[in-house]
Amino acid sequence: MSPARVPVSLLCGLDSGDRAALVTHWLGSRPDGERWAVLAQGGIAFTAAQGDGDHDASGGRGAASGAPTAAGADGREAVLVQAIGGCPCCSAATVLRVTLVRLLRQRRWDRILVATGPGAQPPSLLRLLREPALAAVVAPAEVVVGLDLRQSGQGLDPRAPLPEPVRAQLAVASLALLVGADRAAFAAIRRQAPQACKVLDCEPGAWPDWAAVRLPAAP
């Protein structure tokens, strides 16, 4: 019998500070004993709660260099954080592919989390994960899209149809996190989101626990 595929979760759309805070929160609320690898666009720095104490897990610059780890109670890596340069669904797709393969050869991970910036498109990342060489060993799982309505550059007007890039993100999302949304904006975006996409209103510092996000691995 072939081993179970490793679930790969995607986080797209938040700026670097909110992305780091959310990933830190998820690592602290992940199931006990699970070993995660985090691949973060541009690097990420945070302190992840591990066992009885905190362990620093700061991302470096190189896509394949010096991946820091946090050890679990048995001395094995509980969290590994590694930077990926560029946009993982565009110029850095090859780097992401090679990095995933290297991670999977190193050891068995319970989950891999790919955390990207606002420019990344989840459909492109999902296509990469479904390539034959990867599909045999990984399974796309949660797709979380963060929409920050405080940022005018997002171009989100709740009185108008959502921009096509945002619609494409929500079309494959299992969860959309709306940051800084007023009641009217939240209602408008929830109305335009696909039925399969859960929409949550949240603020920095009040991120949902991993238990509220987790879905079964895709078949």
FILO-557500 format. One record per residue (C-alpha): residue number from 1; residue in three letters; chain; x, y, z. Coordinates in nm, 3 decimals. Example, Ala and Ser with C-alpha at 12.3 -4.5 7.8 and 13.67 -1.06 7.14 Angstrom:
<selos>
{k:1 | r:Ala | c:A | px:1.230 | py:-0.450 | pz:0.780};
{k:2 | r:Ser | c:A | px:1.367 | py:-0.106 | pz:0.714};
</selos>
This chain:
<selos>
{k:1 | r:Met | c:A | px:0.000 | py:0.000 | pz:0.000};
{k:2 | r:Ser | c:A | px:0.139 | py:0.343 | pz:-0.093};
{k:3 | r:Pro | c:A | px:0.182 | py:0.595 | pz:0.194};
{k:4 | r:Ala | c:A | px:-0.084 | py:0.861 | pz:0.244};
{k:5 | r:Arg | c:A | px:-0.026 | py:1.184 | pz:0.058};
{k:6 | r:Val | c:A | px:0.086 | py:1.486 | pz:0.259};
{k:7 | r:Pro | c:A | px:-0.181 | py:1.759 | pz:0.274};
{k:8 | r:Val | c:A | px:-0.066 | py:2.096 | pz:0.138};
{k:9 | r:Ser | c:A | px:-0.255 | py:2.402 | pz:0.260};
{k:10 | r:Leu | c:A | px:-0.239 | py:2.740 | pz:0.086};
{k:11 | r:Leu | c:A | px:-0.257 | py:3.087 | pz:0.238};
{k:12 | r:Cys | c:A | px:-0.274 | py:3.375 | pz:-0.009};
{k:13 | r:Gly | c:A | px:-0.348 | py:3.744 | pz:-0.003};
{k:14 | r:Leu | c:A | px:-0.225 | py:3.900 | pz:0.322};
{k:15 | r:Asp | c:A | px:0.070 | py:4.134 | pz:0.357};
{k:16 | r:Ser | c:A | px:0.387 | py:4.009 | pz:0.523};
{k:17 | r:Gly | c:A | px:0.305 | py:4.125 | pz:0.876};
{k:18 | r:Asp | c:A | px:-0.047 | py:3.980 | pz:0.888};
{k:19 | r:Arg | c:A | px:0.072 | py:3.666 | pz:0.709};
{k:20 | r:Ala | c:A | px:0.342 | py:3.608 | pz:0.972};
{k:21 | r:Ala | c:A | px:0.097 | py:3.668 | pz:1.258};
{k:22 | r:Leu | c:A | px:-0.161 | py:3.428 | pz:1.114};
{k:23 | r:Val | c:A | px:0.092 | py:3.153 | pz:1.044};
{k:24 | r:Thr | c:A | px:0.228 | py:3.193 | pz:1.397};
{k:25 | r:His | c:A | px:-0.125 | py:3.157 | pz:1.535};
{k:26 | r:Trp | c:A | px:-0.193 | py:2.847 | pz:1.328};
{k:27 | r:Leu | c:A | px:0.132 | py:2.683 | pz:1.436};
{k:28 | r:Gly | c:A | px:0.039 | py:2.747 | pz:1.797};
{k:29 | r:Ser | c:A | px:-0.308 | py:2.595 | pz:1.752};
{k:30 | r:Arg | c:A | px:-0.219 | py:2.299 | pz:1.529};
{k:31 | r:Pro | c:A | px:-0.289 | py:1.947 | pz:1.660};
{k:32 | r:Asp | c:A | px:-0.042 | py:1.818 | pz:1.917};
{k:33 | r:Gly | c:A | px:0.243 | py:1.621 | pz:1.768};
{k:34 | r:Glu | c:A | px:0.193 | py:1.734 | pz:1.408};
{k:35 | r:Arg | c:A | px:0.506 | py:1.826 | pz:1.216};
{k:36 | r:Trp | c:A | px:0.463 | py:2.111 | pz:0.968};
{k:37 | r:Ala | c:A | px:0.681 | py:2.260 | pz:0.699};
{k:38 | r:Val | c:A | px:0.605 | py:2.623 | pz:0.608};
{k:39 | r:Leu | c:A | px:0.716 | py:2.766 | pz:0.274};
{k:40 | r:Ala | c:A | px:0.677 | py:3.143 | pz:0.281};
{k:41 | r:Gln | c:A | px:0.709 | py:3.389 | pz:-0.004};
{k:42 | r:Gly | c:A | px:0.990 | py:3.634 | pz:0.064};
{k:43 | r:Gly | c:A | px:1.070 | py:3.488 | pz:0.406};
{k:44 | r:Ile | c:A | px:0.883 | py:3.509 | pz:0.733};
{k:45 | r:Ala | c:A | px:0.993 | py:3.552 | pz:1.093};
{k:46 | r:Phe | c:A | px:0.798 | py:3.451 | pz:1.398};
{k:47 | r:Thr | c:A | px:0.811 | py:3.252 | pz:1.719};
{k:48 | r:Ala | c:A | px:0.617 | py:2.927 | pz:1.710};
{k:49 | r:Ala | c:A | px:0.483 | py:2.768 | pz:2.027};
{k:50 | r:Gln | c:A | px:0.627 | py:2.418 | pz:2.058};
{k:51 | r:Gly | c:A | px:0.563 | py:2.180 | pz:2.343};
{k:52 | r:Asp | c:A | px:0.651 | py:2.342 | pz:2.676};
{k:53 | r:Gly | c:A | px:0.835 | py:2.644 | pz:2.534};
{k:54 | r:Asp | c:A | px:0.880 | py:2.879 | pz:2.243};
{k:55 | r:His | c:A | px:1.127 | py:2.814 | pz:1.964};
{k:56 | r:Asp | c:A | px:1.239 | py:3.069 | pz:1.709};
{k:57 | r:Ala | c:A | px:1.167 | py:2.972 | pz:1.348};
{k:58 | r:Ser | c:A | px:1.275 | py:3.257 | pz:1.125};
{k:59 | r:Gly | c:A | px:1.278 | py:3.219 | pz:0.748};
{k:60 | r:Gly | c:A | px:1.601 | py:3.286 | pz:0.560};
{k:61 | r:Arg | c:A | px:1.644 | py:3.448 | pz:0.220};
{k:62 | r:Gly | c:A | px:1.745 | py:3.157 | pz:0.003};
{k:63 | r:Ala | c:A | px:1.488 | py:2.920 | pz:-0.137};
{k:64 | r:Ala | c:A | px:1.703 | py:2.619 | pz:-0.065};
{k:65 | r:Ser | c:A | px:1.939 | py:2.740 | pz:0.204};
{k:66 | r:Gly | c:A | px:1.957 | py:2.715 | pz:0.579};
{k:67 | r:Ala | c:A | px:1.602 | py:2.619 | pz:0.664};
{k:68 | r:Pro | c:A | px:1.559 | py:2.676 | pz:1.039};
{k:69 | r:Thr | c:A | px:1.372 | py:2.429 | pz:1.251};
{k:70 | r:Ala | c:A | px:1.202 | py:2.402 | pz:1.589};
{k:71 | r:Ala | c:A | px:1.250 | py:2.072 | pz:1.769};
{k:72 | r:Gly | c:A | px:0.969 | py:1.877 | pz:1.927};
{k:73 | r:Ala | c:A | px:0.987 | py:1.694 | pz:2.258};
{k:74 | r:Asp | c:A | px:1.150 | py:1.393 | pz:2.092};
{k:75 | r:Gly | c:A | px:1.422 | py:1.605 | pz:1.932};
{k:76 | r:Arg | c:A | px:1.286 | py:1.577 | pz:1.580};
{k:77 | r:Glu | c:A | px:1.180 | py:1.879 | pz:1.381};
{k:78 | r:Ala | c:A | px:0.828 | py:1.992 | pz:1.468};
{k:79 | r:Val | c:A | px:0.831 | py:2.301 | pz:1.246};
{k:80 | r:Leu | c:A | px:1.047 | py:2.393 | pz:0.952};
{k:81 | r:Val | c:A | px:1.021 | py:2.737 | pz:0.791};
{k:82 | r:Gln | c:A | px:1.181 | py:2.815 | pz:0.459};
{k:83 | r:Ala | c:A | px:1.173 | py:3.118 | pz:0.231};
{k:84 | r:Ile | c:A | px:1.078 | py:3.102 | pz:-0.135};
{k:85 | r:Gly | c:A | px:1.171 | py:3.398 | pz:-0.353};
{k:86 | r:Gly | c:A | px:0.941 | py:3.558 | pz:-0.608};
{k:87 | r:Cys | c:A | px:0.582 | py:3.465 | pz:-0.680};
{k:88 | r:Pro | c:A | px:0.536 | py:3.088 | pz:-0.627};
{k:89 | r:Cys | c:A | px:0.276 | py:3.060 | pz:-0.904};
{k:90 | r:Cys | c:A | px:0.483 | py:3.251 | pz:-1.162};
{k:91 | r:Ser | c:A | px:0.858 | py:3.308 | pz:-1.169};
{k:92 | r:Ala | c:A | px:0.927 | py:3.089 | pz:-0.865};
{k:93 | r:Ala | c:A | px:0.708 | py:2.794 | pz:-0.961};
{k:94 | r:Thr | c:A | px:1.011 | py:2.581 | pz:-1.043};
{k:95 | r:Val | c:A | px:1.171 | py:2.673 | pz:-0.709};
{k:96 | r:Leu | c:A | px:0.854 | py:2.579 | pz:-0.524};
{k:97 | r:Arg | c:A | px:0.833 | py:2.248 | pz:-0.708};
{k:98 | r:Val | c:A | px:1.195 | py:2.158 | pz:-0.632};
{k:99 | r:Thr | c:A | px:1.161 | py:2.270 | pz:-0.269};
{k:100 | r:Leu | c:A | px:0.851 | py:2.056 | pz:-0.216};
{k:101 | r:Val | c:A | px:1.025 | py:1.750 | pz:-0.359};
{k:102 | r:Arg | c:A | px:1.328 | py:1.809 | pz:-0.136};
{k:103 | r:Leu | c:A | px:1.111 | py:1.848 | pz:0.175};
{k:104 | r:Leu | c:A | px:0.922 | py:1.528 | pz:0.102};
{k:105 | r:Arg | c:A | px:1.245 | py:1.336 | pz:0.060};
{k:106 | r:Gln | c:A | px:1.386 | py:1.463 | pz:0.390};
{k:107 | r:Arg | c:A | px:1.120 | py:1.324 | pz:0.623};
{k:108 | r:Arg | c:A | px:0.749 | py:1.268 | pz:0.667};
{k:109 | r:Trp | c:A | px:0.555 | py:1.588 | pz:0.734};
{k:110 | r:Asp | c:A | px:0.198 | py:1.592 | pz:0.864};
{k:111 | r:Arg | c:A | px:0.126 | py:1.911 | pz:0.670};
{k:112 | r:Ile | c:A | px:0.296 | py:2.159 | pz:0.439};
{k:113 | r:Leu | c:A | px:0.173 | py:2.520 | pz:0.443};
{k:114 | r:Val | c:A | px:0.254 | py:2.747 | pz:0.149};
{k:115 | r:Ala | c:A | px:0.209 | py:3.112 | pz:0.251};
{k:116 | r:Thr | c:A | px:0.216 | py:3.371 | pz:-0.028};
{k:117 | r:Gly | c:A | px:0.150 | py:3.741 | pz:-0.078};
{k:118 | r:Pro | c:A | px:-0.146 | py:3.924 | pz:-0.235};
{k:119 | r:Gly | c:A | px:-0.022 | py:3.876 | pz:-0.592};
{k:120 | r:Ala | c:A | px:-0.026 | py:3.496 | pz:-0.592};
{k:121 | r:Gln | c:A | px:-0.316 | py:3.312 | pz:-0.754};
{k:122 | r:Pro | c:A | px:-0.438 | py:2.993 | pz:-0.580};
{k:123 | r:Pro | c:A | px:-0.562 | py:2.833 | pz:-0.907};
{k:124 | r:Ser | c:A | px:-0.205 | py:2.838 | pz:-1.043};
{k:125 | r:Leu | c:A | px:-0.068 | py:2.690 | pz:-0.720};
{k:126 | r:Leu | c:A | px:-0.332 | py:2.416 | pz:-0.727};
{k:127 | r:Arg | c:A | px:-0.238 | py:2.330 | pz:-1.086};
{k:128 | r:Leu | c:A | px:0.124 | py:2.293 | pz:-0.976};
{k:129 | r:Leu | c:A | px:0.026 | py:2.064 | pz:-0.686};
{k:130 | r:Arg | c:A | px:-0.178 | py:1.849 | pz:-0.924};
{k:131 | r:Glu | c:A | px:0.107 | py:1.786 | pz:-1.163};
{k:132 | r:Pro | c:A | px:0.160 | py:1.408 | pz:-1.192};
{k:133 | r:Ala | c:A | px:0.500 | py:1.413 | pz:-1.022};
{k:134 | r:Leu | c:A | px:0.359 | py:1.589 | pz:-0.714};
{k:135 | r:Ala | c:A | px:0.004 | py:1.454 | pz:-0.712};
{k:136 | r:Ala | c:A | px:0.130 | py:1.110 | pz:-0.615};
{k:137 | r:Val | c:A | px:0.275 | py:1.240 | pz:-0.289};
{k:138 | r:Val | c:A | px:0.081 | py:1.557 | pz:-0.194};
{k:139 | r:Ala | c:A | px:-0.289 | py:1.639 | pz:-0.167};
{k:140 | r:Pro | c:A | px:-0.422 | py:1.996 | pz:-0.194};
{k:141 | r:Ala | c:A | px:-0.621 | py:2.074 | pz:0.119};
{k:142 | r:Glu | c:A | px:-0.731 | py:2.410 | pz:0.261};
{k:143 | r:Val | c:A | px:-0.713 | py:2.722 | pz:0.045};
{k:144 | r:Val | c:A | px:-0.735 | py:3.037 | pz:0.259};
{k:145 | r:Val | c:A | px:-0.757 | py:3.377 | pz:0.089};
{k:146 | r:Gly | c:A | px:-0.708 | py:3.696 | pz:0.289};
{k:147 | r:Leu | c:A | px:-0.873 | py:4.014 | pz:0.160};
{k:148 | r:Asp | c:A | px:-0.758 | py:4.329 | pz:0.337};
{k:149 | r:Leu | c:A | px:-1.020 | py:4.598 | pz:0.281};
{k:150 | r:Arg | c:A | px:-0.797 | py:4.851 | pz:0.456};
{k:151 | r:Gln | c:A | px:-0.567 | py:4.845 | pz:0.156};
{k:152 | r:Ser | c:A | px:-0.697 | py:5.064 | pz:-0.125};
{k:153 | r:Gly | c:A | px:-0.459 | py:4.891 | pz:-0.364};
{k:154 | r:Gln | c:A | px:-0.679 | py:4.581 | pz:-0.348};
{k:155 | r:Gly | c:A | px:-0.940 | py:4.772 | pz:-0.548};
{k:156 | r:Leu | c:A | px:-1.234 | py:4.617 | pz:-0.364};
{k:157 | r:Asp | c:A | px:-1.556 | py:4.815 | pz:-0.390};
{k:158 | r:Pro | c:A | px:-1.845 | py:4.633 | pz:-0.218};
{k:159 | r:Arg | c:A | px:-2.092 | py:4.826 | pz:-0.435};
{k:160 | r:Ala | c:A | px:-1.949 | py:4.675 | pz:-0.753};
{k:161 | r:Pro | c:A | px:-1.876 | py:4.323 | pz:-0.879};
{k:162 | r:Leu | c:A | px:-1.555 | py:4.181 | pz:-0.741};
{k:163 | r:Pro | c:A | px:-1.248 | py:4.218 | pz:-0.964};
{k:164 | r:Glu | c:A | px:-1.174 | py:3.910 | pz:-1.172};
{k:165 | r:Pro | c:A | px:-0.847 | py:3.822 | pz:-0.987};
{k:166 | r:Val | c:A | px:-1.037 | py:3.822 | pz:-0.656};
{k:167 | r:Arg | c:A | px:-1.321 | py:3.616 | pz:-0.805};
{k:168 | r:Ala | c:A | px:-1.064 | py:3.363 | pz:-0.928};
{k:169 | r:Gln | c:A | px:-0.916 | py:3.339 | pz:-0.579};
{k:170 | r:Leu | c:A | px:-1.254 | py:3.291 | pz:-0.412};
{k:171 | r:Ala | c:A | px:-1.359 | py:3.032 | pz:-0.670};
{k:172 | r:Val | c:A | px:-1.111 | py:2.782 | pz:-0.524};
{k:173 | r:Ala | c:A | px:-1.103 | py:2.908 | pz:-0.165};
{k:174 | r:Ser | c:A | px:-1.234 | py:2.707 | pz:0.128};
{k:175 | r:Leu | c:A | px:-1.210 | py:3.014 | pz:0.353};
{k:176 | r:Ala | c:A | px:-1.194 | py:3.389 | pz:0.292};
{k:177 | r:Leu | c:A | px:-1.072 | py:3.613 | pz:0.572};
{k:178 | r:Leu | c:A | px:-1.198 | py:3.972 | pz:0.541};
{k:179 | r:Val | c:A | px:-0.980 | py:4.219 | pz:0.730};
{k:180 | r:Gly | c:A | px:-1.116 | py:4.565 | pz:0.802};
{k:181 | r:Ala | c:A | px:-1.456 | py:4.503 | pz:0.643};
{k:182 | r:Asp | c:A | px:-1.758 | py:4.704 | pz:0.754};
{k:183 | r:Arg | c:A | px:-2.099 | py:4.540 | pz:0.767};
{k:184 | r:Ala | c:A | px:-2.197 | py:4.641 | pz:0.413};
{k:185 | r:Ala | c:A | px:-1.868 | py:4.526 | pz:0.263};
{k:186 | r:Phe | c:A | px:-1.881 | py:4.194 | pz:0.446};
{k:187 | r:Ala | c:A | px:-2.236 | py:4.127 | pz:0.328};
{k:188 | r:Ala | c:A | px:-2.155 | py:4.220 | pz:-0.032};
{k:189 | r:Ile | c:A | px:-1.847 | py:4.002 | pz:-0.055};
{k:190 | r:Arg | c:A | px:-2.014 | py:3.708 | pz:0.117};
{k:191 | r:Arg | c:A | px:-2.299 | py:3.738 | pz:-0.134};
{k:192 | r:Gln | c:A | px:-2.055 | py:3.723 | pz:-0.426};
{k:193 | r:Ala | c:A | px:-1.839 | py:3.441 | pz:-0.287};
{k:194 | r:Pro | c:A | px:-1.912 | py:3.082 | pz:-0.396};
{k:195 | r:Gln | c:A | px:-2.130 | py:2.880 | pz:-0.161};
{k:196 | r:Ala | c:A | px:-1.843 | py:2.643 | pz:-0.083};
{k:197 | r:Cys | c:A | px:-1.627 | py:2.931 | pz:0.042};
{k:198 | r:Lys | c:A | px:-1.675 | py:3.021 | pz:0.409};
{k:199 | r:Val | c:A | px:-1.635 | py:3.395 | pz:0.473};
{k:200 | r:Leu | c:A | px:-1.513 | py:3.524 | pz:0.810};
{k:201 | r:Asp | c:A | px:-1.480 | py:3.881 | pz:0.934};
{k:202 | r:Cys | c:A | px:-1.162 | py:3.917 | pz:1.137};
{k:203 | r:Glu | c:A | px:-0.912 | py:4.169 | pz:1.260};
{k:204 | r:Pro | c:A | px:-0.536 | py:4.136 | pz:1.316};
{k:205 | r:Gly | c:A | px:-0.484 | py:3.978 | pz:1.656};
{k:206 | r:Ala | c:A | px:-0.815 | py:3.792 | pz:1.637};
{k:207 | r:Trp | c:A | px:-0.725 | py:3.526 | pz:1.381};
{k:208 | r:Pro | c:A | px:-0.920 | py:3.197 | pz:1.366};
{k:209 | r:Asp | c:A | px:-0.757 | py:2.891 | pz:1.521};
{k:210 | r:Trp | c:A | px:-0.642 | py:2.614 | pz:1.290};
{k:211 | r:Ala | c:A | px:-0.935 | py:2.398 | pz:1.403};
{k:212 | r:Ala | c:A | px:-1.172 | py:2.649 | pz:1.240};
{k:213 | r:Val | c:A | px:-0.984 | py:2.623 | pz:0.909};
{k:214 | r:Arg | c:A | px:-0.890 | py:2.260 | pz:0.877};
{k:215 | r:Leu | c:A | px:-1.055 | py:2.048 | pz:0.608};
{k:216 | r:Pro | c:A | px:-0.999 | py:1.688 | pz:0.507};
{k:217 | r:Ala | c:A | px:-0.728 | py:1.644 | pz:0.243};
{k:218 | r:Ala | c:A | px:-0.862 | py:1.655 | pz:-0.111};
{k:219 | r:Pro | c:A | px:-0.911 | py:1.314 | pz:-0.275};
</selos>
